[in-house]
Amino acid sequence: MGGRAPDLHAMWLWARFAVDVLTVLILTPVFFPWGGLAIVGVVLSALALRRRHRAGRAGADGLTGLAGRARFREVSGGLLARGHRTAILSVDVNDFHKINEAFGHRAGDRVLIEFAGVLSTCVPRQALAARVGDDEFAVVLTGIDTPEQAYEVAGRLAAALGPVLIDGRLVPLGAGIGVAVSGPGELTLDELTHRAGLAMRKAKSLGPDTRWAIWQHPPDETALPTAA
């Protein structure tokens, strides 16, 4: 499995943002030599909000550049409706509220961006990674022949997570990862995401370190396989 293909639309949004930033930085000192820094701050904040709004309308998450919840449900539901073997990974960042409290919301946003970058490098080209909540992410995998291929992705993500450097400080970055797989025509989207969520909660119950777990039928608290 190779790295995920670049999101061309997200790249275009960031390129447009960069052009706007450069324009502001060049023109502000010319027309407002005094108080220019304050004006730059206000304008850049407005531009960032505009970019997030545009990204949201395009089905992308404005902070991370990943797909949003609506896009995730659209793609996942379509795959299941067409009878594809599909796997969903439900991923929840560990203790994210504690990161916000200890380091601030700005650092929290940076952590989410770093997490999204790790997630993007760990999923295969044909997968879709999405941010579906404040600290909740999901991956839909298709084109898989066996459930073990989905488990491999979960293990790769778990192995890649670790502390990240934010503003000169090491911030812990871990997650609970749940995996559920549907055979062709077997489950609806809500059923599959529910199973992935149950497996994710099982993984998080094992402690603060990154863990992943799979859903099995019948659900057995003592028999559910887990892995670090």
Stockholm file with secondary structure:
# STOCKHOLM 1.0

chainA/1-228         MGGRAPDLHAMWLWARFAVDVLTVLILTPVFFPWGGLAIVGVVLSALALRRRHRAGRAGADGLTGLAGRARFREVSGGLLARGHRTAILSVDVNDFHKINEAFGHRAGDRVLIEFAGVLSTCVPRQALAARVGDDEFAVVLTGIDTPEQAYEVAGRLAAALGPVLIDGRLVPLGAGIGVAVSGPGELTLDELTHRAGLAMRKAKSLGPDTRWAIWQHPPDETALPTAA
#=GR chainA/1-228 SS CCCCCCCHHHHHHHHHHHHHHHHHHHHHHHHCSSSHHHHHHHHHHHHHHHHHHHHHHTTBCTTTCSBCHHHHHHHHHHHHHTTCCEEEEEEEETTHHHHHHHHCHHHHHHHHHHHHHHHHHHSCTTCEEEECSSSEEEEEEESCSSHHHHHHHHHHHHHHCCCEEETTEEECCCEEEEEEEECTTTCCHHHHHHHHHHHHHHHHTTCSSCEEEECCSSCCTTTCCEEC
#=GC SS_cons         CCCCCCCHHHHHHHHHHHHHHHHHHHHHHHHCSSSHHHHHHHHHHHHHHHHHHHHHHTTBCTTTCSBCHHHHHHHHHHHHHTTCCEEEEEEEETTHHHHHHHHCHHHHHHHHHHHHHHHHHHSCTTCEEEECSSSEEEEEEESCSSHHHHHHHHHHHHHHCCCEEETTEEECCCEEEEEEEECTTTCCHHHHHHHHHHHHHHHHTTCSSCEEEECCSSCCTTTCCEEC
//
